[in-house]
Amino acid sequence: MGPAPLELNAVTKRFGAFTAVRDLSMSVPKGSIVGFLGPNGAGKSTSLRMALGVLSPDEGKVSLFGASPNIESLRHVGFLPEERGLYKKMTARATISYFARLKGMSASESRKRADELLERMGLGEFARSRVSKLSKGMSQKVQILSSLAHQPDFLILDEPFSGLDPVNQQGLEDMIIEEHKRGATILFSTHVMEHAERLCDSIVMMARGRKVFDGTLDEAFGALGRAVLIGVSEGFYLDAALKPKGFEISERSGDVWRVKLPAGVDAQDALRAAIDAGAPITSFRPEEARLRDVFVSLVSEAEAEDLRQSLAGDAARKVA
């Protein structure tokens, strides 16, 4: 099957006293779609630059198709950087053709490919318009098309949905799926959890320069834990009624309580316990797991741990 398109082994990157990425290990298996998630400043873009050889890690090793990033392996990669930048005086067609030729396509083949992609993304009539005359959304689409024009084996997209309206975001999702069906391995970072939920086989989450999760969507939802939402009337205090039965209330919004389900216990067990406790139930709904909730939970835990370590360090320095 060959080596994984990308492997990072215990990589760390520092900028002066600031550690942007700390001891990151991750693998992108061939043929997969992996979401790379994290808040601003989490270290995602720095990690992607190390993956491409733009930055060298201070510690650890980067492997791109089984070797250190080099000109030959990079021919098989398509990259959309977070910072957008196109040649303003070039036309949309010439821009896409130019980037395809940099990756080894012939002039005639690259122009044909540019025309095909522009038509597919609804930009055919703007093929000979200068980039400076295009809207922000159109320019964004041209840059996306430039990253995949040479039909790369491995596509890395850094915040690809940024600047696109909902219709064009859906168009980009469709294109990502098409590229995957073609055989491309895809790694993309995003702030929008819904894109990751719909597209990804697995996800890697970063916070404060560290990996906080690496696994499938089902495993991510399992990390959050299962729960049910139970509504009651008459000011009934559900916490006091269910706590003796081994249930934990994690949140309350008015008369709706979020009841965490212990391992091996299902939603009907919680409902039965509430009825046995005499709760005047007005609503009952198993909670639908959302990636956003997992993201917020894991990032918050990482930030809290960072704060604890920082305070502990301050205390140790004062004692010294």
Disulfide bonds with the S-S distance in Angstrom:
none
